């Protein structure tokens, strides 16, 4: 395909089966859309549009924020570029704008591969393999990271889907600003990480019993809750509208944390129009704290798997 013909989000890979359809863009191996019989389950964007924020992005080699972009590993200090200058943090890894190539593509699944090359702040080479499949059971994505360096490497993985349920039974309808307030969320968990208001960095982990305003163990309306918190002990989430139409997510036990984000940015038409549910293998600032941080020996791999299906 001529370079001029490639959309802004990269080469498009569409897979379908069992009423589900998923589309990946090669830039960042981004999950650009997922739908069920035409009903959107994720906040999507156009193929020739630069991805808004981190919608559908793959997060590697770390998810969430790293304070000041600085960390120490094996006695060596590293300094990353501050990709979020407002909070002075390195945000969501280095894979988001990497162009992935196709390894396998069929009607029901696709496999893409990309690499994070050694660079200032992260001097390791990682191979990233992304597999997406659809069937009557829903959409499933698996991400595998392999250390191709000669030294051990720190790593965390995550994904950043924005769920939408405002379409309900009206296939093709889009969610609107403020829809999140009326949606109902169920996500049993044990603990929540509190963060600073100015930089969204960890202040500590507390039992959810101490923060009922952030507790969605029992299904309830989200209301005006401003969510930008990492939860521990969650294995899945269910998001529905008042009629019971919605979406259900699950993830493997290696995802020890999940971030909820109610998209409170003051952007016209976007504010609180989708709920990000982000399974992660480690919490924010894990390169500094070491909490649930994975370390790969040369040639070693680690993975993350999650799935999504419509409910009604």
N, C-alpha and C positions, 0 to 999 in steps of 0.2 A: 504493500500500500504506500503510495507517495506520501512524503512527510506532510505535504499541504492538505492531504485528505484525512489525516488522523485527527479526530476530535480532541478538544482540550483535555478531556479526562482519559485520553489514550485509546488504544484499540479496544473495541467492545466485544465482550464474550457473554452471550445469552444462553442460558440453560433453562429447560422447562420439563415438568413432569408432575403428574398427580394433581394438576390444577395450579401448581406453583410455578412462578417464573422468577429467575434471578439474573441480574446483569452486573458484570464486573467491568470496570475500566482498568486498563493496564497500568495507569499511573497510580502508584501506591497499592496496586491490587485492591482497589477500592470497591466495596460492595455498593454499587450505585443505586440499586433498587431491588426490592423483593415484593412480590404481589401474589395474591391468591384469587384466582378467577377474576383478575382485573382489579381487585381491591388492594390498595397499597398497604403494606405492613411496616415499611420504613419511609422516613422522609427522604425523598429522592431529589435528584437534580438532573439537568439536561446533559446529554453526552458532550456537547460542545461548550460546556460551562466549567470554569475552574471550580473545583470542589469547594463548596461553602464550609468554612471551618474544617472540622474533622468528620463530616458525615460519612459513615461507612468505612472509615479509615482503619488500617492495620497499624497497631502501636508496637514498635520494636526499635531498638533493644530495651526500651523502658516505656511504660505507660505513665500518664499523668505528669506531675511536676517534679523537677529536681531543683532544689533551692540553690540559687546563684549559679546553676549549671556546673557546680563544683563537687567533686567527690574524690576519695582516695581508694585505690584498689591495689592490693599486694605491695603496699608501701610507696606507691607512686601517685602523686596528685594529678588530677585531670581537670581541664577547664573546657566546657562545651559552650557553643554559641547560645546566647539567650534568645530563644525563639519566641518567647513571650516577654517582651521588654516591660510591659505594664506591671507584671508581677516579678520581674527579674528572675525568671526561671527558664529552664530548658524543658520544653513541653512535648510530650507524646512521641519521643524517639526520633529516628532518622529515616524511617522507611516511607513516609507519607508522599514524597515526590519522586521516589525511585520508580523507573519504568520496568515493569515485570514482563517477562517473555512467556509464551505459551508452551507448556510441556505436553499437555493432552487436552483435547476438547471434544466432547460428544454431546448428544442431545440432553442427557441428564446430569452432566458434570463437566467441570473444567479444572485444570491444574496449572498454576502459574508459578514462575520462579524468578527471584530477584536476589541481589546481593547488596549488603551494606559494606562498602569498602573502608579500609583503615583510614582514619582521618583525625584531625586535631580534636582531642577530647574523648575519642573512642577509637583506639588504635588496633582494632580487631576486625577481621573479615568474617561476616556472618552470611550464610546462605539461608534464604527464606523461601519455603515452599508452602503455597496456599492452595487448598483444595476446597471446592464448593460443589455440593450435589443437591439435587431436589428430587423429591418423590412424594407419594401420597402422604407421607409422614411429616413433610415440611422441608425446610432448608437447613442444611448442615454445612458448617465451615470448620476446617482444620488447618492450623498454622503450625509449621515445624521450623525451628531455627537450629542450624548446625554451625558449630564453631569450625571454620576453615583456617584458623590461625595456628601458630605453633605454641601459643601460650593460652592459659585458661582465661576465660572471658566472662564478665558479669552480664546477666540478661534478665529482662522481664518482658512479658508479652501481654497484649491486650487488644481489644477491638472496640469500635466506637459507633455502634448502630443507634440511630435515633428512631424510636418506635412511634408510630402514629396509629390511632384507632378512630379518629374523628370521622373517617369515611363510613364506618359502620356497615350497613347492608347496601349502601349506595355506592356501587362499584365505580371507581375512578374519581370519586370526590376527594378533594384535598382537605387536610386539616388547616385550621385557621389560627391566627394569633389568639392566645388565651385559652385554647381548647384544653390544655393540660389541666387546668383548674377543675374541670368537671369530670375528668377521668378517674377511674378507680384502680388502685394499685394494691397488689398482694405480693410481698417479698419477705418471707420469714428469714430472719437473720438473728445473730446473737449480739454483735457489737457494732459500733459506728465510730469512725475516726473524725474528731472535731478538727476544724481548720480555722486559720486566721481569716478575718474578713478582707484584709487588704491584699494578701498574697496567696490565699488558698493553700497554705502549707500546714502540715500536721501540728496539732497542739497536744494530741493524746487520744487514746482509745478508751471509750466508756461503754458500759453495758447499756443496751437499748432501753432497759427499764428506767434509766436515768434521763432519757430523752424521748418521751412519748410523742413529741411533735415530729420526730424523725422515724418513728416506728411504724412499719407497714406489715408487721407480722400477720395481723388480721386485716383483711381487705377493707380499704376505706378510700374515700375521695381524697385526692391530693390537695384540693383547695388552693390556698395561697402559699403553701409550703415552698420555700426557696431551697432547692436541693442542689448541692454540689459537694457530696460527701461519699466517702468510701465505706462500705459495709463489709463485715466479716461474718462467716458462717452461713452465707446464703447459697442455695443450690439452684434457684430458679426464680422467675418473676412472671406475674400475670397482670396485664393491663387491659382494661375494658372500658367501654362507655356505659351510659345508663341502661342501654338495652342489652348489654352482655356481649356485644360484638367487640372483638379485640385480638390480642396477640399474646402468645405464651413463649417464654424463653427458658432455656436450660443450658448448663455448662458443666464441664467435667470437674472432678474433685480437685484438680490442680489449680483451678481458679479460686484461690483462697479469698479474693476480694472482688467486689463489684462496685463501681462508681455509679451513683444516680446524679443526673444533671437535668434540671428543669428548663434549661435554655433561657435564662433570664436576660440575655443580651438585649439592649434597646435597639434592635434592628427592625425597621418597618416590615410588618408581615410575618416576622419570624419569632418574635418573643413568645415563649411558652406555647409554641405550636407543635412541639414534639418532646418526648422524654428520652434522653440518652440513658441506656442501661449498658454499662461497660464492664464485662467480665475481665479481670486482670489476674495475673499470677502473683503480683506483689502490690503493695499500697503506694501512695505518693511518697516521693523522696526515698525510695528503697535503696538506691545506690549509696546514700549516706547512712541510713539507719541499719541497713542489712536485713530488714524484716522481710522474710519470704523471698529474698533475692536468690536467684538461681545462678550457679557458676558452672560453666561448661568447660570440660577438659578438651584439648584439641581433638577434633573428630566427633565429639559428643553432640547429641541433639536433645532438644526438649520441645514440647508442643502444648498447644491450647486447642480445645474443641468446644464448640457451642452450637446450639440449634434453635430454630424458630418455627412456630406454626401458628396458623390462624385459629381463633376460637370464636364460637357464636352461640 
